[in-house]
Amino acid sequence: MSPQYLPLRPHRITRGNRQMREKRTAQTLMIFGIVLAAAGVVLDFAPLTRGAGNIH
């Protein structure tokens, strides 16, 4: 590496940034879980809605 190389950001993480990142990660995982659960519900009820028109 050349002597002029300077990293754009310091390598250490301050407490505030770490907590913010953990909070954002937790929110992302919660949203992902909700989307996954909604997809599961849709897939569970999809056969029921398709057959509903054929009931006599």
ABEGO torsion letter per residue (X at the ends): XBAABBBABBABBBAAAAAAAAAAAAAAAAAAAAAAAAAAAAAAAAAAAAAAAABX
